[in-house]
Amino acid sequence: MAIVAPSGPVPEMGVPPLKRSREWGRLSTGLDLLRGWDLEPVVAPHVLDRHPAFDYLAGTDADRAADLQAAWCDPSVDAVLCARGGYGVQRMVDLLDWDAIRAAGPKVFVGFSDITALHEAFATRAGLVTLHGPMAAGVDFLKNATAQEHLRATLFEPETVRTIAPAQAAALVPGRARGVLLGGCLSLLASELGNRHGRASARGGLLCLEDVGEETYRLDRYLTQLLRAGWLDGVSGILLGSWAECAPYDEVRALLTDRLGALGVPVVEEFGFGHGEGALTIPFGVTAELDADAGTLTLDEPALA
């Protein structure tokens, strides 16, 4: 398993990696956890870098792309796990050699948040299944047994997690729907509009949405942008994950109902994926059935062969 940082830096800004900052300590803990699953995580060369001018990036765009490219095209690597999110994927994704990635064949890819842009790229440019799930240096992964166990089961016992049924899930709009799972961080999906390699729409899909640290008017703007662009036309159903560090959830729920309720498709809320504690792993690119009333998602086939 290769560990890459296609977005933000792992070390705390301004702290040399050799001083083992809090963030690097988190990565070390994550690597130990993965080793406990009998995996052999290898940290890509530029994971601990910082961009010389923009310290919110984990090294230069070219270096971040090179790490992911090398990992994917290395036949000894079976899986690629992101170290963290942040910002930066959209700066490097077009530097990847997608012909080489397609030729290398399918591998396991895991991440979320800013990694949404890579989920979209793997889907549209390579037709691959990816996992929207915890990252190696994510505190929500390192300190939560639920997140750890669901990712572990998805990787090693995928048949056991074909039905995902979070205890807190509830219907915002009742009904059943079928489609291919897609989505991720709402703000990233909105910012992907207009990308020449992007998905034309979510038509026929089960769309997963979540976000973190956004004011309600910003969430409104992102949803309204997707609606006005026609990107949500024909969507089959919607799963709503966490809205951590946003407004009180009653306010967020009212907005989600206002913007999504008129689509006339099943919508389930609090489905347990995203930036919240105990985040579940959701396989994108897999066909599934959503039962909003029961709060269940049933995969047609295991996430991984």
VENZI-V565863 format. One record per pair of residues at least 24 apart in sequence whose C-alpha atoms are under 6 Angstrom apart, sorted by the first residue. I is the first residue (numbers start at 1). GAP is how many residues later the second one is. Records with the same first field share a line. If there is no record, write none. Layout:
I->GAP / GAP
//
This chain:
1->39 / 40 / 76 / 77 / 78 / 79
2->39 / 40 / 41 / 78
3->39 / 40 / 41 / 77 / 78 / 79
4->40 / 43 / 78 / 79
5->42 / 77 / 78
6->58 / 83
7->50 / 51 / 78 / 79 / 80 / 81 / 82
8->48 / 49 / 50 / 77 / 78 / 79
9->41 / 48 / 49
10->38
26->111
27->109 / 110
30->106 / 107
61->31
65->27 / 31
73->31
78->29
79->28 / 29 / 30
80->29
81->28 / 29
82->29 / 53
83->52 / 53 / 54
84->51 / 53
85->28 / 29
86->28
87->27
102->24
111->24
113->72
116->68
129->155 / 156
130->153 / 154
131->151 / 152 / 153
132->149 / 150
133->148
140->137
144->134
146->132
147->131 / 132 / 133
151->130
158->144
159->143
162->136 / 137 / 140
163->134 / 135
164->132 / 133
165->130 / 131
166->105
169->100 / 101 / 102 / 126
170->98 / 99 / 125
171->97 / 121 / 122
172->95 / 96 / 97
173->93 / 94
174->92 / 118 / 119
175->91 / 117
176->114 / 115
177->59 / 60 / 112 / 113
178->110 / 111
179->25 / 26 / 27 / 108 / 109
180->25 / 26 / 105 / 106 / 107
181->24 / 25 / 103 / 104 / 105
182->25 / 102
183->24 / 25
184->24 / 25
185->24 / 25 / 26
186->24 / 25
190->32
201->30
202->29 / 30 / 33
203->30 / 31 / 32
204->30 / 31 / 32
205->30 / 31
206->30 / 31 / 32
207->31
208->30 / 31 / 32
209->31
210->31 / 32 / 33 / 64
211->32
212->31 / 32 / 33
213->32 / 33
214->32
215->31
237->28 / 29 / 30
238->29
239->28 / 29
240->29 / 30 / 31
241->29 / 30 / 31 / 32 / 33
242->32 / 34
244->32
268->24
//
